[in-house]
């Protein structure tokens, strides 16, 4: 097997702790709803999550959003107005009403008929999420350890403006990477093999010289396997891998990446 020359990183819940950002934004927003209407905060969060998913899958541009891996939770705070692509323009036009309806219907499910409060909560949730750009404690430790040993590429699924906003919200993150690939700009998302082949072309490396690191076994690991690339699954929740998807390596946290045989280099390497 060829020596490792390049590492491809996923972004959300690999380097950025997006789940924490979303969870805390919900907590802050639902607490406001409790103060305003005596609604149960946890019940409202469950209702909004359920309604937002249902509304999102019914949107006319859902198939496109799914292809590039824009999620219903991202649509709850994203703007999607930086692209001229017709599907992004449709998403940008539909999103404000989608956000408002998600919260309004969530309230209504709990017996609160208050459209104005729903609109207020929708705006507050977007604000609260933007104020919480978190990375994992070991993110920069790992990147600092690797940046002078390997070529690094970031590949992330999602809308160009939203993913770029996430990257820009963490000072100096982008500087670690030789290339950044966003599925909404490329036109296809992980696990489609074309986006992995595009990444390899940018690096001028073969799949055998490269390893993929990500938390999503269905996109990051499936996609890497599809092009014959070694891969590392960050299994935060210690879930069993599907029978047909066996990652090359499995770790429980990002910092464990530095202990893996392909990553550890000796003086003779």
Beta strands, then each sheet from edge to edge (+ up, - down):
strand 1: 6-9
strand 2: 151-156
strand 3: 179-182
strand 4: 210-214
strand 5: 230-234
strand 6: 249-251
sheet 1: 3+ 2+ 1+ 4+ 5+ 6+
end
